[in-house]
Amino acid sequence: MAAEAAVHVQEFFTDVGLFLFGTDTSTEEFVNRFFDTLFPVVYNHVINPGPTDISLEYAECLRAARRDIRPFGSIPRKAIAQMGRSLLPSRTLLQALNLGVEVINTTDHLPFSRECSRALLRMQYCPQCQGLTLSKPCLGYCLNILRGCLAHLAEVDLHWQGYIQALEELSGALSGAHSIEHVLLNFHSLVHNALLQARINGPEVSEQVNKICGPPVRKPKQSPGCSFDQNKDNQVLKMFSRDSEQTLTNRRKEFIRHLRPYRAFYGGLADQLCANELAAADGLPCWNGEDLVGR
């Protein structure tokens, strides 16, 4: 049964991925679709096994009738609730990260005004025209020029700080029992419980199936000369092993921790550029816009 259900499990996780990346679908839709496609497999192997598989037409009738028959009890509704609580915040986080990338890419290519470009040119190259090729601008002079040039970026600062805070809060909401990692890695437990429910409710389910779809219609028996795929019966489901240090939760926390120092990035960009790259270090001679001072 596991080998036969594998394609439906794969389709389910494909739907999860598509939902996370913003596809116009709902968790209720693809969770219900998974249990719809699972029902014929469970009926064929657990509820009413026979000498051969049920026909494709009969399987389609079972799939269409699953929500009325409710062979898995309340498990599908529980799965829908869990997926909604974990996947929607995860999708929102991905959308928020993409928004952050757009902001960074946009501000990375903003053109300077002509006046600002001339001021930067004077700050960087006027001392070289006087043969002072190794001198750098004084810190105060550098800050005055760059703060003026980057004033439009400083306006982004308050919004950027709010964005970082929102990411932290959203990341915190994804922890614990509602984390996408916890819900998806434990989805097999819900499926297991659904199969138990179907087995317990087997007689009632069979009765309802007979009323809606009629008695089972099965495929003809294969002749003794027909070959079969031995590998299909030998397939074993492999559990995913993971390093406890490389969980999605730990990686998300590490990302947020690295992001925090950049909370005031746009507001302090001029100071960072002057202090770390453009201006002369404390105690060294520097160019103040007119002359070399501190010699």
Sequence and secondary structure as in RCSB ss.txt:
>XXXX:A:sequence
MAAEAAVHVQEFFTDVGLFLFGTDTSTEEFVNRFFDTLFPVVYNHVINPGPTDISLEYAECLRAARRDIRPFGSI
PRKAIAQMGRSLLPSRTLLQALNLGVEVINTTDHLPFSRECSRALLRMQYCPQCQGLTLSKPCLGYCLNILRGCL
AHLAEVDLHWQGYIQALEELSGALSGAHSIEHVLLNFHSLVHNALLQARINGPEVSEQVNKICGPPVRKPKQSPG
CSFDQNKDNQVLKMFSRDSEQTLTNRRKEFIRHLRPYRAFYGGLADQLCANELAAADGLPCWNGEDLVGR
>XXXX:A:secstr
 HHHHHHHHHHHHHHHHHHHTT S  HHHHHHHHHHHHHHHHIIIIIS  SS B HHHHHHHHHHHHHH TTTTH
HHHHHHHHHHHHHHHHHHHHHHHHHHHHHHHHTT    HHHHHHHHHHHHHHHHTT TT EE HHHHHHHHHHHT
HHHHTTHHHHHHHHHHHHHHHHHTSGGGSHHHHHHTHHHHHHHHHHHHHHTHHHHHHHHHHHH S  B     TT
    HHHHH         GGG HHHHHHHHHHHHGGGTTTTTTHHHHHIIIIIS  TTS EE SSSEE  
